[in-house]
């Protein structure tokens, strides 16, 4: 083959333009094979350079032989290499050789996660995923290496003790440069080790110790609402946010937030909302998290909120504990753990407690009162139960032992969490690293594949809840209660034959990695709902467009709600 002298004596084979394209295609196929075989992150700068930058640079001199312009040669070389790499990737993802080839789904989701990023940005990811299951069935391919499953018969294989660890979506919910919080731990053994402290913090005995804190904050909420009711309409969404934030400040850091008393003068609630919104699209590109976290316009609110919780955690550590709050258990002040947790782990878990315990509870409370006000009959039934269990003039409705066994109250909360779960879509699991794969029922899930179980879709599946799977019907939780006289409850649905798959209700997820704070969250919601129903007459504010509430409910990984404007008066 003829040669040509270039670049200070370097001798290169002479290639035609077509032969140069073939060389680029060869490099592209090799790089694609490497990416399929090895997990290479863009934040691994040397590896990324060698795989995505170096090959087209090597090819550029061959194009120069026919194009005679360095810049044009570089442009053509990079364009040809990356076009061929993308073509190879797309062809493989659509080919029968791909392990998810047999799963149905839209072509666009099979090819790339960019489409799901767009869907997430609209805030309606939950509705989109439900529409896919309505069209394709119980298994849908949501991404090149991701499926969505609503087949409850295999949930134990996914979430159970012998199930799978967290999936790659959780890599996008954490900063890879700092210690992960409990919720983002993907190693089963490390998760189980760290979960012990959370289990102690939310044991039955511990939650009972927290009851005075719950009662104090709930009564403060009622007092704030009473005061503001004289000034006109109240946005319950904002007040529930302040309430939940203050309560988790008590639990995680021994207090000090006081948004109900002082308002959001430091913009803390705004930071929390911005954090949720900015992180949401990243769940589809966890491999880019480390790079994107360096862009202030994308994740500036995340850093600011973490800085705030770090300050609170350090202050709490220095002052010590006056009560056995959550941080008391997480920092091992009781000495129950042989191996003390690291400072970085404590900081991450403190942030987790505030985020997971405030936003989700506040939004759930909004849902409860939206559905009660939209269904006055159910509101009246609940009020009658509250007045029966807590007769007026005999104290506030804060006795947790009584609240826990109130049929209508718990049915209303269950039905709200069914229709408006805190995490609507991405409860993701994936086979453990180096496991080769995991059996889910009769289906083998290859390592590198993620499985999503979309709670919003599961909760509205007629196979689990019927009739009226999309409607607010608390009676579906009462018909099996032998001690509850449904025929005397003034129910409007007495003649319905309810099918309620209670095991499919999973607003707190299920299995060993479920929400550790479930019992506390339920106790908090029960007390707040009962006290407000007991104390106030409530209606939608004049001029408030009731239809806007459900329209403004968004899936930003965590459920987000808009305004809920009401008018209040003391009973």
matplotlib code that plots the C-alpha trace (Angstrom):
import matplotlib.pyplot as plt

x = [0.0, 1.4, 2.3, 2.5, 4.8, 2.9, 3.3, 7.1, 8.0, 5.0, 4.3, 0.6, -1.1, -3.0, -6.7, -9.6, -12.5, -14.6, -11.7, -11.5, -15.2, -14.7, -11.9, -14.2, -16.9, -14.5, -13.4, -17.1, -18.0, -15.0, -16.0, -19.6, -18.5, -16.4, -19.4, -21.6, -19.0, -17.8, -19.5, -17.7, -18.9, -18.4, -17.0, -14.1, -12.3, -9.4, -11.5, -14.1, -11.3, -9.8, -13.2, -15.0, -12.3, -9.1, -10.5, -11.8, -8.5, -6.6, -8.9, -8.6, -5.2, -6.6, -9.5, -6.9, -5.3, -8.5, -10.0, -6.8, -8.2, -7.4, -10.5, -12.8, -11.0, -11.5, -15.2, -15.8, -13.9, -15.8, -19.1, -18.5, -17.3, -20.1, -22.8, -21.6, -21.4, -24.9, -26.2, -24.5, -26.1, -29.6, -29.3, -28.3, -31.1, -33.7, -32.3, -33.3, -29.8, -30.9, -32.1, -35.2, -36.2, -39.3, -40.7, -43.2, -43.0, -42.7, -39.8, -38.5, -38.2, -36.3, -33.8, -32.9, -33.8, -33.9, -37.6, -38.3, -36.3, -38.6, -41.7, -40.4, -39.9, -43.6, -44.5, -46.8, -44.5, -47.0, -49.8, -47.6, -46.4, -49.9, -51.0, -48.2, -49.4, -53.0, -51.7, -49.1, -49.9, -48.2, -44.6, -43.4, -40.0, -39.3, -35.7, -32.9, -32.1, -35.3, -38.7, -41.8, -43.7, -47.2, -47.5, -48.1, -47.5, -43.7, -43.3, -41.7, -39.0, -38.4, -38.8, -38.7, -35.9, -34.4, -35.2, -33.0, -31.2, -31.9, -31.5, -29.3, -31.9, -30.7, -27.2, -28.9, -30.4, -27.0, -23.7, -21.1, -18.4, -20.1, -21.3, -24.7, -27.8, -29.7, -32.2, -29.5, -27.5, -27.4, -25.5, -27.9, -25.5, -24.5, -28.2, -29.1, -26.3, -27.3, -31.0, -30.7, -30.3, -33.4, -35.4, -34.6, -35.5, -38.9, -39.7, -43.1, -41.6, -39.7, -42.7, -44.7, -42.0, -42.4, -46.2, -45.8, -43.8, -46.5, -49.2, -47.4, -46.8, -50.3, -51.9, -49.6, -50.8, -54.4, -53.6, -51.8, -54.8, -57.2, -55.3, -54.9, -58.6, -59.6, -57.5, -59.2, -58.5, -55.6, -53.3, -53.3, -50.4, -48.1, -49.2, -48.9, -45.4, -44.4, -45.9, -44.1, -40.8, -41.0, -41.9, -39.0, -36.7, -37.7, -37.1, -33.9, -32.1, -33.9, -35.9, -35.0, -36.9, -40.1, -41.6, -45.2, -44.2, -41.9, -42.8, -40.3, -38.1, -35.0, -36.6, -36.1, -39.3, -38.6, -35.1, -36.7, -39.2, -36.4, -34.2, -37.0, -37.7, -34.1, -33.1, -36.1, -34.9, -31.5, -33.0, -32.8, -29.1, -27.5, -24.2, -24.1, -24.7, -21.2, -20.8, -24.2, -23.7, -20.9, -23.4, -24.9, -28.0, -29.0, -28.1, -27.4, -30.6, -29.4, -26.1, -27.7, -30.2, -27.5, -25.4, -28.4, -28.9, -25.2, -25.2, -28.2, -26.6, -23.4, -25.3, -27.3, -24.2, -22.5, -25.6, -26.4, -29.9, -32.5, -34.8, -34.4, -35.1, -34.2, -30.7, -30.1, -30.4, -28.6, -25.5, -25.4, -25.6, -27.1, -24.1, -26.2, -23.9, -20.5, -19.3, -20.1, -21.5, -19.2, -19.8, -20.5, -23.1, -24.8, -24.9, -26.4, -29.0, -30.0, -30.7, -32.7, -34.8, -35.9, -36.6, -38.3, -40.3, -41.6, -42.4, -44.2, -46.2, -47.3, -48.4, -50.3, -52.2, -53.1, -54.5, -56.6, -58.3, -58.7, -60.6, -62.6, -63.8, -64.5, -66.6, -68.6, -70.4, -67.0, -66.0, -69.2, -68.7, -65.2, -66.3, -68.9, -66.3, -63.9, -66.7, -67.7, -64.1, -63.2, -66.4, -66.3, -65.2, -63.2, -59.9, -58.0, -57.9, -54.3, -54.4, -52.4, -53.8, -57.3, -56.4, -54.8, -58.0, -60.4, -61.9, -63.0, -59.9, -57.6, -59.7, -59.6, -55.8, -55.3, -57.5, -55.6, -52.3, -53.7, -54.6, -51.7, -48.7, -45.6, -43.3, -45.6, -43.3, -39.7, -39.5, -36.6, -34.7, -31.9, -29.9, -26.9, -23.5, -21.6, -24.8, -25.3, -29.0, -32.1, -35.2, -38.5, -41.2, -40.4, -38.5, -34.8, -33.6, -30.1, -27.5, -27.6, -31.4, -33.5, -37.1, -39.5, -42.8, -44.9, -47.0, -49.4, -50.3, -50.4, -52.8, -55.2, -55.1, -58.6, -57.0, -56.1, -58.8, -62.3, -64.8, -63.9, -60.1, -59.6, -62.2, -62.0, -63.9, -62.9, -65.4, -63.1, -61.1, -64.1, -66.0, -63.6, -63.5, -65.7, -65.9, -67.1, -70.8, -70.7, -74.5, -74.8, -72.2, -74.3, -72.3, -73.3, -71.7, -73.3, -74.2, -70.7, -68.8, -65.4, -62.2, -59.4, -55.9, -54.5, -51.1, -50.9, -51.2, -47.6, -47.2, -44.3, -42.8, -42.5, -39.9, -36.7, -35.9, -39.3, -39.8, -38.3, -40.5, -43.9, -45.3, -44.3, -45.7, -49.1, -49.2, -48.4, -51.1, -53.8, -53.3, -53.3, -56.4, -58.3, -57.5, -58.4, -61.6, -62.5, -61.8, -62.8, -65.6, -63.8, -64.7, -62.9, -62.2, -64.5, -63.1, -60.7, -60.8, -61.1, -60.1, -56.7, -55.6, -55.4, -54.2, -51.3, -50.3, -46.9, -44.6, -41.2, -39.9, -41.7, -45.3, -45.6, -48.9, -50.1, -52.2, -55.1, -57.1, -59.7, -61.9, -61.9, -64.0, -64.1, -66.9]
y = [0.0, 3.5, 5.7, 9.4, 11.5, 13.7, 15.3, 15.6, 12.3, 10.2, 7.8, 6.8, 4.4, 6.2, 5.6, 6.6, 8.5, 5.3, 3.4, 6.2, 5.8, 2.1, 2.7, 5.0, 2.4, -0.2, 2.0, 2.8, -1.0, -1.6, 1.3, 0.1, -3.4, -2.0, 0.0, -3.1, -5.1, -2.6, 0.1, 3.3, 6.6, 9.9, 11.3, 8.8, 11.5, 9.4, 6.5, 8.8, 10.6, 7.3, 6.0, 9.0, 11.5, 9.6, 7.4, 10.2, 12.1, 9.0, 8.9, 12.6, 12.4, 9.8, 12.2, 15.0, 13.0, 13.7, 16.7, 18.8, 20.9, 20.0, 21.5, 19.9, 16.6, 16.8, 17.7, 14.8, 12.4, 13.2, 13.3, 10.0, 8.2, 9.3, 8.8, 5.3, 4.7, 5.9, 3.9, 0.7, 1.4, 1.9, -1.1, -3.3, -1.9, -2.8, -6.1, -9.6, -9.9, -7.4, -9.2, -6.9, -7.4, -9.4, -6.6, -4.3, -0.5, 2.6, 2.6, 5.9, 4.4, 1.4, 3.6, 6.2, 7.5, 11.1, 10.7, 9.8, 12.8, 14.9, 13.2, 13.7, 17.4, 17.7, 16.5, 13.8, 10.8, 8.8, 9.3, 8.5, 5.2, 4.2, 4.9, 2.6, -0.3, 0.3, -0.2, -2.9, -4.9, -5.7, -5.5, -2.5, -1.5, 2.0, 2.4, 0.6, -1.4, -0.8, -2.5, -1.5, -4.2, -4.1, -7.9, -8.1, -11.9, -11.4, -8.5, -10.8, -11.7, -8.0, -6.4, -9.3, -10.6, -12.5, -9.7, -7.2, -4.1, -0.5, 0.2, 2.8, 5.5, 5.9, 6.9, 10.0, 10.8, 11.3, 13.1, 10.5, 12.5, 12.3, 9.4, 8.0, 8.2, 5.1, 5.4, 5.5, 2.5, -0.1, -2.8, -5.1, -5.9, -2.2, -1.2, -3.9, -2.7, 1.0, 0.2, -1.2, 2.3, 3.5, 0.5, 1.4, 5.0, 4.0, 1.0, 0.9, 2.1, 4.9, 6.2, 6.2, 8.4, 10.8, 11.2, 14.4, 16.0, 15.1, 16.4, 19.7, 20.4, 19.4, 21.7, 24.5, 23.9, 24.2, 27.5, 28.9, 28.0, 29.5, 32.8, 33.0, 32.1, 35.6, 37.0, 35.2, 32.1, 29.8, 27.8, 24.5, 23.2, 25.9, 25.4, 21.7, 22.1, 24.4, 22.0, 18.9, 20.8, 22.0, 18.5, 16.9, 19.6, 18.4, 14.8, 15.1, 18.0, 18.7, 21.7, 25.1, 25.5, 27.2, 27.9, 27.9, 30.6, 32.8, 31.9, 30.9, 33.9, 32.1, 30.4, 26.9, 25.4, 27.0, 25.4, 22.0, 22.3, 23.5, 20.6, 18.1, 19.7, 20.0, 16.4, 14.8, 14.5, 13.2, 9.9, 8.9, 9.7, 8.6, 8.2, 12.0, 13.0, 13.8, 16.1, 17.8, 18.4, 20.9, 23.1, 25.6, 26.4, 22.7, 21.7, 24.9, 24.4, 20.9, 22.2, 25.1, 22.7, 20.3, 23.1, 24.1, 20.5, 20.1, 23.3, 21.9, 18.5, 20.0, 22.2, 19.3, 17.2, 19.9, 20.5, 16.9, 15.5, 16.4, 13.7, 10.5, 11.9, 10.4, 11.9, 10.3, 6.9, 7.7, 9.1, 6.1, 8.2, 5.2, 3.1, 0.3, -0.1, -1.6, 0.4, 4.1, 5.8, 8.3, 12.0, 12.1, 9.3, 11.2, 14.4, 12.6, 10.8, 14.0, 15.5, 12.4, 12.6, 16.2, 15.6, 12.2, 13.1, 16.6, 16.9, 13.6, 14.0, 17.5, 16.5, 13.5, 15.8, 18.1, 15.0, 14.0, 17.4, 17.8, 14.5, 15.2, 18.6, 17.3, 14.5, 16.2, 13.0, 11.3, 14.5, 14.2, 10.5, 11.2, 14.1, 11.9, 9.2, 11.8, 13.3, 9.8, 8.8, 12.2, 13.8, 17.6, 19.4, 16.4, 17.1, 17.2, 14.3, 13.4, 10.0, 7.9, 4.6, 5.6, 7.2, 4.0, 2.0, 4.5, 2.8, 5.7, 7.9, 5.1, 4.3, 7.9, 8.0, 4.7, 5.8, 9.1, 7.3, 4.9, 7.7, 10.0, 8.0, 9.9, 8.3, 7.6, 5.8, 5.1, 2.3, 0.8, -2.4, -4.2, -7.4, -7.1, -6.4, -9.5, -11.6, -12.2, -11.7, -12.4, -14.5, -12.6, -15.2, -17.1, -14.2, -13.9, -10.3, -9.9, -7.9, -4.4, -4.3, -2.2, -3.1, -0.3, -1.0, 2.2, 2.6, 5.1, 2.5, -0.4, 1.5, 2.3, -1.2, -2.7, -6.1, -4.7, -2.2, -2.3, -1.0, 2.7, 2.3, 6.0, 7.3, 8.2, 5.4, 4.9, 2.1, -0.2, -0.4, -1.0, -3.9, -6.6, -5.1, -7.5, -5.1, -2.2, -2.0, -0.8, -1.1, 1.6, 3.9, 6.0, 4.7, 5.6, 2.4, -0.3, -2.5, -2.5, -5.8, -4.4, -6.1, -4.8, -6.3, -4.9, -6.3, -4.1, -0.9, 0.2, 3.9, 3.3, 0.6, -3.0, -5.4, -4.8, -1.5, 0.0, 3.5, 3.2, 6.1, 4.6, 4.3, 7.8, 9.3, 7.6, 8.7, 12.3, 12.2, 10.7, 13.3, 16.2, 15.1, 14.3, 17.5, 19.7, 17.8, 18.1, 21.8, 23.4, 23.8, 23.8, 24.4, 25.3, 29.1, 31.2, 31.6, 28.6, 26.4, 22.9, 21.2, 22.8, 20.7, 17.4, 19.1, 20.6, 17.3, 16.4, 13.5, 14.9, 11.5, 12.7, 13.9, 17.7, 19.5, 23.1, 25.4, 24.1, 27.2, 26.8, 28.9, 27.9, 28.7, 27.3, 24.8]
z = [0.0, -0.9, 2.0, 2.4, 4.7, 7.1, 10.5, 10.8, 9.2, 10.4, 7.6, 7.1, 4.7, 1.9, 2.4, 0.1, 1.7, 1.8, 3.4, 6.0, 6.8, 7.2, 9.7, 11.7, 11.6, 12.9, 15.8, 16.5, 16.7, 19.0, 21.3, 21.4, 22.3, 25.2, 26.4, 26.3, 28.3, 30.8, 32.9, 31.9, 33.4, 31.6, 34.8, 34.3, 32.2, 30.9, 29.8, 28.2, 26.3, 25.1, 24.0, 22.5, 21.6, 20.8, 17.9, 15.7, 16.3, 15.1, 12.0, 11.1, 9.3, 6.9, 5.9, 5.5, 2.6, 0.5, 2.2, 2.5, 5.5, 9.1, 10.5, 7.9, 8.4, 12.2, 11.7, 9.3, 11.5, 14.6, 12.8, 11.1, 14.2, 16.5, 13.8, 13.3, 17.1, 17.6, 14.6, 16.1, 19.5, 18.1, 15.8, 18.8, 21.0, 18.4, 17.4, 18.5, 20.1, 22.9, 26.1, 26.2, 22.6, 23.5, 25.7, 24.0, 24.2, 22.1, 19.6, 21.1, 24.6, 23.3, 21.6, 24.3, 27.7, 26.4, 25.6, 29.2, 30.3, 28.3, 29.7, 33.2, 32.5, 31.8, 35.3, 33.9, 33.8, 36.0, 33.6, 30.6, 32.1, 33.0, 29.4, 28.2, 30.4, 29.3, 25.7, 26.0, 29.2, 32.5, 31.1, 29.1, 27.9, 29.3, 28.2, 26.4, 29.5, 31.6, 31.9, 33.8, 35.6, 37.3, 37.7, 41.5, 41.5, 41.1, 43.5, 46.1, 43.6, 43.1, 46.5, 48.9, 51.2, 48.3, 45.8, 44.0, 45.3, 44.3, 40.6, 38.8, 39.2, 42.8, 41.5, 40.1, 43.5, 45.2, 44.8, 44.0, 45.7, 49.2, 51.3, 50.1, 52.3, 53.2, 50.4, 47.7, 48.9, 46.2, 48.1, 49.9, 52.8, 53.4, 53.2, 55.8, 58.1, 58.0, 58.1, 61.6, 63.1, 61.2, 62.4, 66.0, 65.3, 63.9, 66.1, 67.8, 71.1, 69.4, 67.5, 70.7, 72.2, 69.3, 69.9, 72.1, 69.3, 66.8, 69.0, 69.6, 66.0, 64.9, 67.5, 66.4, 62.8, 64.0, 65.8, 62.8, 60.5, 63.0, 63.1, 59.3, 58.7, 59.7, 57.0, 54.1, 52.0, 53.1, 50.9, 52.7, 50.5, 51.9, 55.5, 55.3, 53.9, 56.7, 59.3, 57.9, 57.5, 61.1, 62.4, 60.5, 61.9, 65.3, 64.5, 62.6, 64.2, 67.5, 66.1, 64.9, 61.6, 62.7, 59.3, 60.8, 63.3, 61.1, 57.6, 54.9, 55.4, 54.3, 51.3, 52.7, 51.4, 48.0, 48.1, 48.8, 45.9, 43.6, 44.7, 43.8, 40.4, 39.3, 40.3, 38.6, 35.0, 36.1, 37.1, 33.5, 33.0, 36.3, 34.4, 33.9, 37.6, 38.6, 35.6, 35.9, 39.6, 38.6, 36.8, 39.2, 37.1, 37.2, 40.7, 42.6, 44.7, 45.6, 47.0, 48.9, 50.5, 51.5, 52.9, 55.0, 56.4, 57.0, 59.2, 61.1, 61.6, 62.9, 65.3, 66.5, 66.9, 69.0, 71.2, 71.9, 72.3, 74.9, 73.5, 71.7, 68.3, 64.9, 65.0, 68.4, 66.8, 63.5, 65.3, 67.6, 70.8, 72.6, 71.6, 70.1, 67.1, 67.4, 64.4, 64.7, 61.5, 59.8, 59.9, 56.2, 56.5, 59.3, 57.2, 54.2, 56.3, 58.0, 54.6, 53.6, 56.7, 56.0, 52.3, 52.6, 55.7, 54.9, 51.2, 50.9, 54.1, 53.2, 49.7, 51.1, 53.6, 50.7, 48.9, 51.9, 52.2, 48.5, 48.2, 51.4, 50.2, 46.8, 48.4, 51.2, 52.1, 52.9, 54.9, 57.0, 57.6, 58.9, 61.1, 62.7, 63.4, 64.9, 67.1, 68.2, 69.2, 70.5, 71.9, 71.5, 74.6, 75.9, 74.3, 71.1, 68.7, 69.2, 71.0, 68.6, 70.0, 69.2, 65.8, 64.7, 64.9, 63.4, 60.4, 58.3, 59.1, 58.0, 54.9, 53.8, 54.2, 52.4, 49.5, 49.2, 49.2, 46.6, 44.3, 45.1, 46.2, 47.3, 44.7, 41.7, 39.3, 40.0, 42.6, 40.7, 41.4, 39.4, 39.7, 42.0, 40.6, 39.4, 39.9, 36.1, 36.6, 38.7, 38.2, 38.4, 38.2, 35.0, 33.5, 33.7, 34.2, 33.0, 35.0, 33.7, 33.3, 35.7, 36.7, 37.6, 39.4, 38.9, 42.0, 40.4, 37.7, 40.1, 42.4, 39.5, 37.9, 37.9, 38.6, 42.0, 42.8, 41.3, 40.5, 40.0, 40.2, 39.4, 41.9, 45.6, 47.3, 51.0, 51.2, 49.3, 52.6, 54.8, 53.3, 54.8, 58.3, 60.3, 63.2, 61.0, 60.3, 56.7, 56.4, 59.1, 57.7, 55.4, 52.5, 49.0, 47.7, 49.9, 46.9, 45.4, 45.3, 46.0, 44.8, 46.9, 46.7, 49.9, 49.1, 46.0, 48.1, 48.3, 48.8, 51.1, 48.8, 50.2, 51.4, 53.4, 51.6, 52.1, 53.7, 57.2, 58.5, 57.4, 60.9, 61.9, 58.7, 59.2, 62.9, 61.7, 59.0, 61.3, 64.0, 61.5, 59.7, 62.8, 64.6, 61.6, 60.9, 64.6, 64.9, 61.6, 59.1, 55.7, 52.1, 48.9, 48.7, 46.6, 43.1, 43.5, 40.4, 41.9, 38.7, 38.9, 41.8, 40.0, 36.9, 38.9, 40.6, 39.1, 39.1, 39.8, 41.1, 44.2, 43.9, 43.8, 44.3, 43.5, 45.6, 47.6, 48.6, 51.3, 53.6, 57.3, 60.3, 63.8, 64.4]

ax = plt.figure().add_subplot(projection="3d")
ax.plot(x, y, z, "-o")
ax.set_aspect("equal")
plt.show()
